[in-house]
Amino acid sequence: MTVAMPEQRFAELVSDALDLIPPELARAIDNVVVLIEPRNPEDPQLLGLYHGIALTERDTWYGGSLPDTVTIYREAILDICATEEDVVEEVVVTVIHEIAHYFGIDEDRLHELGWG
């Protein structure tokens, strides 16, 4: 069962999830834009996507690069949730998961840490 949720409320949940990032890590996030889209056109069930150069892979050539993006896919998340509480939890997991990719943490490690 899909949860119905206004776009503005979903955006607030993404903002709230970003606020959960510890301040020392949040200060290290640079040149990243967080976007909310309905779905990923290539993989409609994808919940989130990090696109860019992980912090651990940046070098002196990185300066002046376009921002990395973290995209959260609203409709895909709403599709897998039965309640608003489920949406809150899934948004947090998805946002943290994608931001972790920015810090160079791979899928296997995220699953080991419970953020998979």
Secondary structure as GFF3:
##gff-version 3
##sequence-region A 1 116
A	DSSP	alpha_helix	7	19	.	.	.	ID=ss1
A	DSSP	alpha_helix	23	26	.	.	.	ID=ss2
A	DSSP	beta_strand	32	37	.	.	.	ID=ss3
A	DSSP	beta_strand	48	51	.	.	.	ID=ss4
A	DSSP	three_ten_helix	55	57	.	.	.	ID=ss5
A	DSSP	three_ten_helix	60	62	.	.	.	ID=ss6
A	DSSP	beta_strand	68	73	.	.	.	ID=ss7
A	DSSP	alpha_helix	74	79	.	.	.	ID=ss8
A	DSSP	alpha_helix	84	102	.	.	.	ID=ss9
A	DSSP	alpha_helix	107	112	.	.	.	ID=ss10
###
